[in-house]
Amino acid sequence: MESVPLDDEEEAWRKERLRVLDEWCEIELKGTDALKMDVTREPGSPTIAVAPETSLEYLYPLLIASSSTTFPEDTSNEMREVNVISPESSDTRSTFNRILDVCLCRPVKTQMSPKVYTDKTLIMKLADVPYNQQNGTHWLLLSDYFNNVSRALMTSNEYSNVTNPARVGAHWVTVGFQSATPHTDFRGCGVLGLLQMHTFTQRIPSNILRSIVLLATTEPTDFPLAVVSINITSLLLTQLKKGAFDGFGNENEGLYPFFSALHAASMARFCSIYKSQKCTLANTQTIFSEITRQLEKSPLSLLMLLNPSNDELINTLL
């Protein structure tokens, strides 16, 4: 059966949509020179399941390894290479300036606990680690993300028939990547973007995740979910480097649980605005600017979206 030609208005809309999609890779995804790791080893087999509560100190050696044949108990050398500076030694003020700060009541930068400082350092270092085709842990996170997003739209019968996706194919576009090779999107924030993307699909309640995936995949207002996630990780990373989150986290849990929860909340906020204001791809930068404003002003207000007793997200998305 021959296809019906598109009318001029619809054809113009589709061309504009493709143009905006082409620009996505430039939105908030700076710093491609961060991708410096040389990969030469053969792939290993993933041996762990990554849950949202998994500590960053446990994950870090697995994420930076050339392959996943390295186990957590064998990665002491990699952890020693992190060279984390203690928060106490980061204060480079002279004695004279310290006295002036006290006498003039100048604000003093928040002193982080060692655990919080370590998490901050590891988060920033993961942003410099590119996706590694040889690392089985990277593939575990990526394939699990694909399955989590795909299953959000499936019935229980379909769910039982899901198998791991091929590493290359058009199916990656359906879960929010720009092309058939998803690893090419992880620039600017490296495997940190992958880790946050995966954790998001586990932190968000299943009914909310389903509504978000539906929103992202329904034309004509669809948007690339994975790319949005990577962009939001980039926004959070910028604020982290500025010290905006230094006062959060604690010695028991560190900073990573707060950071990953803030990513999930920012994703929820993006989708809430996108749906309530009937946005299109052309509005995404405006939404990112609004989320940045909230991150700077009150990150805790974003976390309230994840509170089960808060009906704002449910009323907007369901």
C-alpha positions in Angstrom: 0.0 0.0 0.0 1.5 3.4 -1.0 2.0 5.9 1.8 0.0 9.0 1.8 2.1 12.1 1.2 2.5 14.4 4.2 1.0 17.8 3.8 3.3 20.8 3.9 2.6 21.7 7.5 3.3 18.2 8.9 6.5 17.9 6.7 7.7 21.3 8.0 7.1 20.1 11.6 9.0 16.9 11.1 11.9 18.7 9.6 12.0 21.1 12.5 11.9 18.2 14.9 14.8 16.5 13.2 16.7 19.8 13.3 16.2 20.1 17.1 17.2 16.4 17.6 20.5 17.1 15.8 21.2 19.9 18.2 20.7 17.8 21.3 24.3 16.6 21.4 25.4 20.2 21.9 23.0 21.0 24.8 24.9 20.9 28.1 27.3 18.2 26.8 30.6 20.0 26.9 34.1 18.8 27.6 34.6 16.0 25.1 38.3 16.1 26.0 37.4 14.3 29.2 37.3 11.0 27.3 40.9 9.9 27.6 40.9 6.3 28.7 42.7 3.8 26.3 40.9 0.5 26.2 42.7 -2.6 25.0 41.6 -5.6 27.1 39.1 -8.3 26.3 35.6 -8.0 27.9 34.8 -9.9 31.1 31.6 -11.1 32.6 29.6 -8.9 35.0 29.3 -10.5 38.4 27.3 -7.9 40.4 23.9 -6.4 40.5 23.9 -2.7 41.0 21.2 -1.4 43.4 20.6 2.3 44.3 22.0 1.8 47.8 25.3 0.3 46.5 28.1 2.5 47.8 30.2 4.5 45.4 33.4 3.2 46.9 32.3 -0.3 46.0 31.3 0.6 42.4 34.2 2.9 41.6 36.9 0.1 41.0 34.5 -1.8 38.8 33.6 1.2 36.7 37.2 2.2 36.0 38.5 -1.3 35.3 39.6 -2.2 31.8 37.4 -5.3 32.1 35.0 -6.7 34.7 37.2 -9.6 35.6 38.4 -7.6 38.5 36.4 -8.2 41.7 35.8 -5.6 44.5 38.2 -7.4 46.9 41.0 -7.2 44.3 40.7 -3.5 43.6 42.7 -1.9 46.5 45.3 -0.7 44.0 42.7 1.2 42.0 41.2 2.8 45.1 44.7 3.9 46.2 45.2 5.6 42.9 42.2 7.9 43.6 44.5 10.0 45.9 41.6 11.6 47.8 42.7 14.7 49.6 41.3 15.0 53.1 38.9 18.0 53.5 41.1 19.4 56.3 44.1 19.7 53.9 42.0 21.5 51.2 42.1 24.8 53.3 45.0 26.7 51.8 44.4 30.0 53.7 47.4 31.6 55.4 47.3 32.1 59.1 46.9 35.9 58.6 43.9 35.3 56.3 42.3 32.8 58.8 42.5 35.5 61.5 41.0 38.1 59.2 38.2 35.7 58.3 37.3 35.3 62.0 37.7 39.0 62.9 35.6 40.2 59.9 33.1 37.4 60.2 33.7 36.3 56.7 31.8 33.2 55.6 34.0 30.1 55.7 33.5 27.3 53.2 31.7 24.3 54.6 34.0 21.6 55.8 33.0 18.2 54.5 33.4 14.9 56.4 36.0 12.5 54.9 33.2 10.2 53.6 31.4 13.1 51.9 34.6 14.5 50.4 35.6 11.0 49.1 32.2 10.6 47.4 32.5 14.1 45.8 36.0 13.2 44.5 34.9 9.8 43.1 31.8 11.4 41.4 34.0 13.9 39.6 36.5 11.3 38.6 33.8 9.0 37.1 32.7 11.9 34.9 36.2 11.7 33.3 35.9 7.9 32.6 34.4 7.1 29.1 32.1 4.3 28.4 34.3 1.2 27.8 33.0 -1.5 25.5 35.4 -4.0 27.3 34.0 -3.3 30.7 31.2 -5.8 31.6 29.9 -3.6 34.5 29.3 -0.8 32.0 27.3 -3.2 29.8 25.4 -4.5 32.8 24.3 -1.0 33.7 23.4 -0.1 30.1 21.5 -3.3 29.3 19.7 -3.1 32.6 18.6 0.5 31.8 17.3 -0.7 28.5 15.3 -3.5 30.1 13.9 -1.2 32.9 12.7 1.3 30.4 11.3 -1.3 27.9 9.5 -3.3 30.6 7.8 -0.1 31.9 5.5 -0.4 28.8 5.0 -4.1 28.8 2.4 -6.5 30.1 3.5 -9.2 32.5 3.5 -11.8 29.7 5.7 -9.6 27.5 8.0 -8.9 30.4 8.8 -12.6 30.9 10.1 -12.8 27.3 12.6 -9.9 27.5 16.2 -10.8 26.6 19.3 -8.7 26.7 19.5 -6.2 23.8 22.1 -6.3 21.1 24.9 -3.8 21.6 24.1 -1.9 18.4 20.7 -1.3 16.8 17.7 1.0 16.4 16.2 -0.3 19.6 18.5 2.1 21.5 16.8 5.1 19.9 13.5 3.9 21.4 14.8 4.2 24.9 16.1 7.7 24.4 19.5 7.6 22.8 20.4 9.6 19.7 21.6 6.7 17.5 22.0 2.9 17.3 25.3 3.1 19.2 24.4 4.4 22.7 27.9 4.7 24.1 28.6 7.6 21.8 26.2 9.7 23.9 28.3 9.4 27.1 30.5 12.4 26.5 30.9 15.3 28.9 30.1 13.3 32.0 31.3 9.8 31.1 30.1 6.7 32.9 28.7 8.9 35.7 25.9 9.7 33.2 25.4 5.9 32.7 25.3 5.2 36.4 22.8 8.0 37.1 20.6 6.9 34.2 20.5 3.4 35.5 19.8 4.4 39.1 17.0 6.7 38.0 15.0 3.8 36.6 15.4 2.0 40.0 14.6 5.0 42.3 11.4 6.1 40.5 8.2 4.1 41.4 7.2 1.8 38.6 3.9 3.6 37.9 5.7 7.0 37.6 8.4 5.4 35.5 5.8 4.0 33.1 4.1 7.4 32.8 7.5 9.1 32.1 8.4 6.5 29.5 5.0 7.0 27.8 5.6 10.8 27.8 9.0 10.4 26.3 7.9 8.0 23.5 4.6 9.4 22.4 4.6 11.7 19.3 4.4 14.5 18.6 5.8 15.7 22.0 8.3 12.8 22.5 11.9 13.5 23.7 15.1 11.4 24.0 14.9 10.2 27.6 18.5 9.0 27.9 19.8 12.2 26.5 17.8 14.2 29.0 19.2 12.1 31.8 22.7 12.7 30.6 22.1 16.5 30.4 20.7 16.6 33.9 23.8 14.7 35.2 25.9 17.4 33.5 23.8 20.1 35.3 24.3 18.4 38.7 28.0 17.9 38.0 28.4 21.7 37.4 26.8 22.5 40.7 28.8 19.8 42.5 32.1 21.3 41.2 30.9 24.8 42.4 30.5 23.3 45.9 26.7 23.7 46.0 26.2 20.3 47.6 29.1 20.4 50.1 26.7 20.9 53.0 24.7 17.7 52.2 25.4 14.1 52.9 26.8 12.6 56.1 29.7 10.5 57.4 27.6 7.3 57.3 26.1 7.5 53.8 28.5 10.0 52.1 27.3 12.3 49.3 26.5 9.8 46.5 22.9 8.8 47.8 22.0 12.5 47.9 23.5 13.1 44.4 21.7 10.2 42.8 18.4 11.0 44.5 18.7 14.6 43.3 19.2 13.4 39.7 16.1 11.2 39.9 14.1 14.2 41.4 15.5 16.5 38.6 14.3 14.0 36.0 10.9 13.9 37.6 10.8 17.7 37.6 11.8 17.9 34.0 9.0 15.5 33.0 6.5 17.3 35.2 7.2 20.6 33.6 7.3 19.1 30.1 3.9 17.5 30.4 2.1 20.2 32.4 3.2 23.0 30.0 2.8 20.9 26.9 6.4 21.4 25.9 8.3 20.2 22.8 12.0 19.6 22.2 12.4 23.3 21.5 11.6 24.1 25.2 14.1 21.8 26.8 16.8 24.4 27.4 14.3 26.5 29.2 13.4 23.6 31.4 17.1 22.9 32.1 17.5 26.5 33.2 14.6 26.2 35.6 16.1 23.1 37.1 19.4 24.8 37.5 17.7 27.7 39.3 16.2 25.2 41.7 19.5 23.4 42.2 21.1 26.7 43.1 18.3 28.0 45.3 17.0 24.9 47.1 18.0 21.4 46.0 16.0 19.9 48.9 12.8 21.3 47.3 13.5 19.1 44.3 13.9 16.1 46.5 10.4 16.6 47.8 9.1 15.3 44.5 10.3 11.8 45.5 8.4 12.0 48.8 5.6 9.4 48.7 3.3 11.8 50.5 3.8 14.5 47.8 1.0 14.3 45.3 2.4 16.9 42.8 4.2 14.4 40.7 1.4 11.8 40.8 -1.2 14.4 39.9 0.9 15.7 37.0 2.1 12.5 35.4 -0.6 10.0 36.2 
